[in-house]
Amino acid sequence: MRGQSAGGGQDGAVSAQDHSEIRGTRDRVAQARDDAYFAALADVKAQGNLPVPMELRNASSKLMDELGYGKGYEKYSKKDLLPEKLRGKKYFSGGKK
């Protein structure tokens, strides 16, 4: 076991199979990223500028606070924070099969 790396090879060497699997994962993630970008771009072109959800708006004045800007906002929320017309859409899958 001495001299073995996390990659499974001797002294840090990565086998051709390991390299191929790493490249395949990287390729899937890159493809998923590109697909997400172009899907979002298509929605912007089709829908135009959509209003930002109220909970994401910054209440920088008393009036804005009274109007509900930023109300209900939670950092790291699991809530869908896309504009109403896009709610439920998923753009990035993380390259998962």
Secondary structure, DSSP 4 states (H G I P E B T S, - for coil): -TTB-TTSSBTT---HHHHHHHHHHHHHHHHHHHHHHHHHHHHHHHH-SPPPPGGGS---SHHHHHTTTTTT--TT--S--S-GGGTT-----TT--
